[in-house]
Amino acid sequence: MCTHRPACPPASAPDRDAARVLSGHAEQGWSLLCNGVIAFDDGGDLLPDGRAVPPAA
């Protein structure tokens, strides 16, 4: 998905949330990142393969 330079971290990387926001929906509490991750305001993520990553404790 990422076509700019430097490239965003992949969805599998620990720093995946550092990717650029493609579509932000603050009113709904989530953003679609350039690497295909849906990042939620609570810190959780939904990865492109459907796996959920819970917020850090």
Residue frames as qw, qx, qy, qz and C-alpha x, y, z in Angstrom:
[[0.000, 0.882, 0.471, 0.000, 0.00, 0.00, 0.00],
 [0.304, -0.826, 0.070, 0.469, 2.77, 2.42, 0.90],
 [0.702, 0.554, 0.217, 0.391, 4.20, 4.20, -2.14],
 [0.030, 0.966, -0.147, 0.213, 5.97, 7.18, -0.54],
 [0.743, 0.162, -0.389, 0.520, 9.56, 7.45, 0.73],
 [0.038, 0.275, -0.954, 0.113, 10.65, 6.64, 3.31],
 [0.549, -0.234, -0.707, -0.380, 8.29, 3.69, 3.38],
 [0.602, -0.505, 0.215, -0.580, 6.02, 3.21, 6.37],
 [0.207, -0.298, 0.911, -0.195, 6.69, 0.31, 8.72],
 [0.430, -0.103, -0.794, -0.419, 4.85, -2.86, 7.67],
 [0.686, -0.454, -0.128, -0.555, 1.78, -4.06, 9.55],
 [0.904, -0.178, -0.365, 0.137, 3.86, -6.82, 11.15],
 [0.437, 0.366, -0.390, 0.724, 6.40, -4.40, 12.67],
 [0.375, -0.484, -0.608, 0.505, 6.26, -3.35, 16.33],
 [0.064, -0.405, -0.088, 0.908, 6.18, 0.32, 15.24],
 [0.195, 0.425, 0.771, 0.433, 3.29, -0.24, 12.77],
 [0.036, -0.852, -0.489, 0.184, 1.34, 2.71, 14.25],
 [0.264, -0.578, 0.183, 0.750, 4.03, 5.10, 12.95],
 [0.335, 0.310, 0.681, 0.572, 2.61, 4.72, 9.42],
 [0.112, 0.008, -0.105, -0.988, 0.89, 7.70, 7.79],
 [0.389, 0.420, 0.660, -0.485, -2.83, 8.15, 8.24],
 [0.100, 0.184, 0.706, 0.677, -4.74, 7.64, 4.98],
 [0.373, -0.528, -0.448, -0.618, -8.18, 8.23, 6.42],
 [0.119, 0.035, -0.677, 0.725, -8.83, 9.58, 9.89],
 [0.455, -0.533, -0.528, -0.479, -12.16, 9.18, 11.66],
 [0.119, 0.198, -0.606, 0.762, -11.60, 10.80, 15.05],
 [0.562, -0.181, 0.100, -0.801, -15.35, 11.06, 15.63],
 [0.925, -0.047, -0.255, -0.276, -15.55, 7.26, 15.40],
 [0.631, -0.649, 0.422, -0.045, -12.27, 6.57, 17.18],
 [0.830, -0.036, 0.462, 0.311, -10.20, 4.97, 14.41],
 [0.224, 0.790, -0.355, -0.447, -7.81, 5.69, 11.53],
 [0.935, 0.295, 0.155, 0.125, -6.75, 3.71, 8.47],
 [0.348, -0.726, 0.426, 0.412, -2.97, 3.73, 8.16],
 [0.430, 0.663, -0.478, -0.384, -0.89, 3.48, 4.99],
 [0.053, 0.333, -0.941, -0.022, 0.23, -0.05, 5.88],
 [0.532, -0.201, -0.701, -0.429, -3.37, -1.32, 6.02],
 [0.287, -0.230, -0.772, 0.519, -3.66, -1.25, 9.82],
 [0.314, -0.733, -0.314, -0.515, -6.78, 0.17, 11.43],
 [0.347, 0.067, -0.573, 0.740, -5.58, 1.96, 14.57],
 [0.379, -0.736, -0.526, -0.194, -8.09, 2.63, 17.33],
 [0.083, -0.795, 0.185, -0.572, -7.92, 5.55, 19.76],
 [0.782, -0.579, 0.152, -0.175, -7.62, 3.15, 22.72],
 [0.181, -0.677, 0.703, 0.124, -4.30, 1.87, 21.33],
 [0.726, 0.078, 0.683, -0.002, -5.59, -1.36, 19.83],
 [0.193, 0.465, -0.563, -0.655, -5.07, -2.30, 16.19],
 [0.848, 0.297, 0.400, -0.180, -6.78, -4.42, 13.56],
 [0.292, -0.433, 0.661, 0.539, -4.20, -5.86, 11.17],
 [0.472, 0.368, -0.425, -0.679, -4.83, -6.37, 7.44],
 [0.340, 0.075, -0.925, -0.152, -5.00, -10.15, 7.92],
 [0.608, -0.486, -0.424, -0.463, -7.89, -9.74, 10.41],
 [0.624, -0.237, -0.580, 0.467, -5.91, -10.29, 13.62],
 [0.275, -0.901, -0.116, -0.314, -6.70, -7.97, 16.51],
 [0.526, 0.165, -0.471, 0.688, -3.93, -6.48, 18.65],
 [0.398, -0.794, -0.455, 0.067, -5.19, -5.36, 22.07],
 [0.007, 0.920, -0.169, 0.353, -4.13, -2.04, 23.58],
 [0.508, 0.268, -0.624, 0.530, -0.92, -2.11, 25.59],
 [0.580, -0.646, -0.492, 0.062, -1.57, -2.48, 29.30]]
